[in-house]
Amino acid sequence: MTPGTSDFWFLPLGGCGEIGMNLNLYGHAGQWLMVDCGVTFEKSPVPGGGNRVEMPDPMFIANRSEALVGLIATHAHEDHIGAIAHLWEQLRCPIYTTPFTRNVLLRKLREKGIAAPVLTVHPGETVALGAFHVSWLPITHSTPETHALLIETAAGTLLHTADWKLDDAPIAGPAIQPSLFERLARRRVDAIVCDSTNATQPGHSVSEGELFEGLLAAVRSSEGRVVVSCFASNIARLQTLGHVARLSGRYLGLLGRALETLVSCARGAGYLQDDFAPVQAEHLGYLPPGEVLALATGSQGEPGAALHRLALDSHPCVSLAAGDHVLFSAKTIPGNEEAVARLIAAFEARQIRVTHPDRVWLPEQGLVPQTARRPLHASGHPCADELAQMYAWVRPRLAIPVHGEPHHLRANAAIAREAGVPLQAIGSNGDLFDLLSGRITRGAAPVGRLWLEERKGLLHRC
């Protein structure tokens, strides 16, 4: 299956009909371009439980690696870059990304002893990759330097949104620039491949800039130690919590290797201000409880993460006590509800206060609705009004929803139709989308999953 000079194809091997594990291929003039190569985490059948790392099977493109002109990493989330270090030796192509994501990716590659070429691209730059001309368009998300991609070929033009939201105050990085996307309407965009994660949610997502007051109030209302758990890659959230620590008179500490790694990568790319000044984690245990604000990994209930160890009172640096406060600044990813509930129950059994963005744990009542008026978390994905706005700006001829389960894809397609997009195409991994006609060839490429046996570094087919 080889695209001709008059063809412009989209072929997802992961991330279409599911959330996570993104791997997108674009085909034109005998060549292929890959966008993202990520992982997902599934419940493991092995003793001890936990989540195992799974990723798309790249067999289709690995068998055509000589035609693969490059791999673009749109941003630093694991579901977009987590598989690169494990699969690159099957691909052996240059990798293109921006400085922060490059810092994160290089650490992963070096850990495996892989010397892949990782080339730096800057916002607004256009790069010729074989028959594809790719422009990096800054777009806001929950990690810095996320970019939509304008992919132009002799046959047609496509906008790949990556993950995104419309945020006027993202804290880390520039605000969304509507003019970048409004200008695309004058260039005739044939198709848009668009994030669907929050398509079923009405209205507009919360801005990162709106979280400061709620987080500060939650910390100031606490007399004992405060532990905040959020995604380590959310550099804007970390910066906000740095401000909170300073204004609440608390020492900031990092609990978890992922946090230490991402903070180092962010500093290397010029992010995080002077008031983000964590002390050594070992010092937190000696400080008065009212002077401690710790950031911890493990918001999804991951076994072995810092928050899990705190719940079991087995963390080497910090021991929580009755009256301390654990605050989740992250939503629970679908599938992790039971693990998070067990984590919250373990804290509550020790009389440790727990606050969650949606719910709060109260004795004898369990999880009840969170009544705080001020938000504690902001999603990085667009709700219905934001999707409609993007379609109105770009005015594509064809909308292809991705990055969502089937009901998310259908909701996104309905929004596109109502916004005046003439064609919508809903498919799944392995389907071949003709970006010019909108036709879909079902099951055109083999798809599957690989899982990583981490202790041995071996990949197995699921």
N, C-alpha and C positions, 0 to 999 in steps of 0.2 A: 504494500500500500504506500504509494509515493505521490505526493501532491504535485500537480503540474504548475506551469507558469500562470495559468488563469484561475488556479485554485487558491482559496484561503480557508484553512480548516482550523477547528478547535477540537481537541481530543483530551478530555480529562481522564487521568488514570487514578485520581483520588480527589476527594473533597466535593464531589458533585452528588447530592443526595445524602450527604452526611456532613457533620461539622468536625473539621480537623483533617489531618492527613492529606493536605493539598498537594497535588502534582498536576500541572496543566501543560499541555503541549499545543503549539501553534505550528501549522504546516503550510509551506508555500514554496514553489519552484524547486522541488526536490530536497528541501531543507526543513529542519525542525528547530524550534526554539522552546526551551522549557522555562516555565515560570513557577518558582517555588518547588520545594521537595520536603514535605514535613511528616511529622509523626502524629500518632494518637496514643492514648493510654487506655488499655482495656483491663478488666478484672482478670487476674491471672488464675489459672487452674492449679498452679503449683502450691505445695504446702506453704503455709505462712501468709497466703493471700497477697494483697497488694495489687498494683497495676503493672502490666507488662507493656513494653514499648512495641508498637506495631506501626508499619509503614507500607506505602503502596509497593506492589511488585512492579519493578521497572522493566520487565522482560521485553515489552514491545519496543521501547526506545533504546534499551541496551543492545538489542539486535540490530539497531540502526544508528549506533553511536557515531559512525563516520559522517552521518548527515546532521548531527546535532551541533549547531553553531554556538550554543552557549546556554547557561543556566542563570536566570535572574532571580535573586532573593529580594522580595518586595519589602520585607521587614523582619524583625528579629524574634518573632514568636515561634515556639517549638513546632506548631502545626504548619509552619511554612519553611523552616530551615532545619528542623531536627533530624531529618533523614539524610541530609547531604553528606555528612561525614561517613555514614554507613554505606551509601550507595555510589559515591563518586567514582570509585575504582571501576564500576561497571559503565560509567558514562564518559569520564576523562575529557571533559570539556571545560573551557574557562568559565569562571563564576563572576557575575557582575552584581555589585551592591554598593550601598552608601557607607560612610565611615563607621557609624555606630554598629550597624549590622555586621560589617566586616570584622570589627573587633570581637564580636560575639562568636562569629563563625570561625575565625582563625583559631580561637582557643579550642573549639571542638575538633577541628582538623588536626591540630598539633597533638592533642591528647591521643589521637589514633596514629600519629606518625605520618600523616598524609600531607604532601607538599603540593596541594592543588593551587592553581593560579587563581587568586581572588583579586579582581580589579576594582578599583574605587571609582564610583560614579557620583557626581554631585547633583543636587536638586536642579531641575530645569535643563539638564544636559541631554543631548541627543546623540546616540551611538549607533553606528551601522554594524549590525551583526548578520553577516551574510546578506541574504535577500530581505532582511527585516531592518527597518529604521525605528529605533525605540527611543521615545522621549519620556523622561522621568518627571512626573507631575506630583508635587508635594500634596499630601492629603492627610487629614488628621485621623489619629487612631490612638490606642492606649499604649503605644510604645513609640519612641522617636523615629523620625526619618522614614515613616511609612510612605510609599509612593504608589500612585496609580500609574499605569503604563499606557501611553499612546503608541500602538504598534501599527506602523504603516508599511504596506507592500505595494507592488505594482498592480495588484489585483484589488486591494481594498484596505480599509482602515478600521481599527478596533480599539476600544478603550477597555482595558482590564483594570477594574477598580482596586483590586486587592481588598483587604479589610479597611473599613473607613467609617467615619461619622462626620457630621458637620459641627465643628466646635470653634467658637469665636475666642475661647480662652483656654487653650490646651496646656498651658504651663510650660511644658517642655517642647520647644519648637514653635514654628510660626502658626498663626491661625489659618483656617481655610481661606483660600482666595477664589471667590466665585468666578472672577473674570477668566481664570485659567480654563474653566470648564464651559463657561458661556461661549468662549471663542471657538470651541470645538464644533458647535452647531453650524458655523459657517464653513467648516472644512468637510462636512458630510461624513459622519461616522456611520459606518455600515452596521456595526454591532457593538454592544456593551456586554461584558461578562461581569456580573455584579453580585456582591456580597448580599446574602439573604438572611443572616442569622437572626435579626430582630424584625423581620418583615411582618410578623404577626402582631407586633407591638404598635399601638397607635401613637400618634404625636411625635415628639422630638426627644432624642436622648439628652441626658443631663451633661452639662459641660464639666470638664475637670476643674475649671475655675470655681465652680459652685460648691466644692466639697470642703474647702478650708474651714468655714464657719462651723459646720457640723462636726468635723473631726476635732477641732479645737475645743468645742463645747463638751464633747464626749470625754476628752482627756482631762479637761479642767474639772469635770464632775467626779473624777476618780481620786480617792485618797491614797490608794496603794499603787503597786506597779501596774503599768499599762502595757499590754502586748498587742500590737496591731499586725494582722496578717493580710498581705495583699500579694499580687503577682510580682515577682522580682523584676520582670521586664517593664513594669509600669513606672518608668522613671519620673513622670510627672507626679504620680502619687507619692513616690519617695521624697521628691522635693517638697511637696506640700507638707508631709510629715516632718521634714526638717524644720520648716517654719513653725509648725505646731510645737515641736520640742523646745525651740528657742523661746517662744512666747509663753509657754506653760512652765518654764523654768526646769525642764527635765533634761537629763543626759540621754542621748540617742545611742542605741546599740543595734547591731545586726546579728541575727541568729539564723544561720543557714548558709551553706556554701554558695547556693545560687544567688543569694543577695549580694554576697561579697564579690562574686564574679561580675554580676551585672553592674554594680556600682563602679567597679574598676573600669569596665568597658565604657560606661557613660562618662566618667571623668576623662578618659582618653579621647573621647569624641567632643569634649567641650561642654558637657552637660553637668548639672548639679552645682548649685551656688555655694558660697563660703559657709552659710549657716547649716549646710548638710555636713555635719562634722561628727561622725560616730566615734564613740570611745571603744576600746577593745572589749569584746564580749565578756572576757574573763573578769572585767571590773564591775560589771552590772550586779553581780551577786553581793558585792560589798557596799553598794550605795544604799542610802535610805530608800525605802519603797516608794515614797512620794516623789522621788527624783529620777525614776526610771521610766523611759519610753523605749521599748524594744520592738523592732520589726522582725517578724518571723516568717519563714517559709511554711507551706503546708496548709493553705486555706481550703484545699479540697480533701482534707483528711488523709493525705498520703502517709502510709506507715514509714516511720523512720525520719520524717521531716521534723523540723524544729518544733512546730506546734504540737505534733503528736507526742514528742518526747516531753514537752512541758506538761501535757495532759497526764502523762504517766509518771510525772515527777522524776524523770531520768535524764534531764538535760544537764550537761556537765557545768554550765555557766550560771544558770538561773533556776531557782526553785520558787514556784508561785505558792501563795498562801491565801487563806480565806480573806475576802475583801479586795483582792487584786481583780483586774479587769482585762478580759480578752475581747478584742474588737475585730470583727471581720470586715475588711474593706475590699471584699470581693464576693461576687455572686457565686453560688454553687453551680458548677457545670452539670448538666443533666447526666445522671448515672452515678453521681457522687453523693447523692442525698443521704444514703444510709451511713456512709463513712463520716460525713460531716456531723450528722445527728449523734453518732457514737462519740465523736470528739467533744461535742458540746456537752453531752451527758456526763462525760468524764470530768470536765471542768466543774459542772454544776454540783456533782457529788462531793466536791471538795470546797463548796461554797465560794467558788470563783465566779464573778459576774461575767456574763457573756452578752455581747451585742452583735447582731447580724444586720446587714443592710435591709433585709426584708422582715426579719423576725428576731425576737429576743427570747431567751430561755429563762423561764421563771419556775421556781419550785412548785411542784404539784400540778403545774399547768403545762409544762413542756414548752414547745415553741408556739408563741402567740404573735400576732401582727406587731411589727415595729411601729410605734406611734410618733417617733421623732419626725418633726417637720423638715429637718435639714438632712439632705442626702449624705450618705457615707460612702457611696460607691457610684461610679459612672461607667456605663457600658462603653465599649469601644466600637460598637456597630450601629448602623443607621436604623431608626424606626421608620414607620410608614411615611411620615411627612418628609423626612430627609430623602428617602428613596424617590418620592414624587418630585422633589426639588431637583435632584440630580438628573432625572429623566427630562425635566423641563429645560434644564440648562443645555444638556448635550444633544437632545432630540435625535437619538439613534433610530435606525430603521428596524433593528432587531435587538431584543433583550434576551439574554441567556442568564437566568438565575443560577448561582452556585453557592457554595459554602452554606449549606443548610440541609435539613432533612426535607423529605418530599412536601410536607405541609408548608414549610418555609418557602420552598421554591414556588409553589402554587400561589402563595400570598404575594410574593414579589412579582410574579408574572401578572397578577391581577392589577397591582399598583401601576406597572408599566403600561398595561392596556388602558387604564383609566387616565393615565398621563399623556396619552396620545401616541405611544410607540406602536407602529403598525403591526409588528410581528413579535411573538414571544415563542421561545423554544425551551421546553423542559425535558431534560434527559438525566442520564446517570453515568457513572464511571464506565468507560469503554465505548460510549456512544460517540460517533463522529458527527460534528456539527458543521454544516456548510455555512460559513459566515455571510455569504453573498445571497444565497437563496432561502436560508432558514431551514432547509431540509436536514433531517437527522437519519443517519444510518445506525440502527440499533446494534449493539454488541460488535462493533467493527474491530475492536482490539481486545486482546485478553487482559483481564484485570484480576487482581487478587491482593493478598496481604502477606507480608513477611513479619515475623516477630523476632525480637532480639533476645538471645540468651546472653545476658549482660556479663555474667561471670566468665564466660568463655569467649565472648565477642563474636558469637556465631549467629547467622541469620537462618531462619527456618520458614518454610511456607506454612501458612495457617491451614 
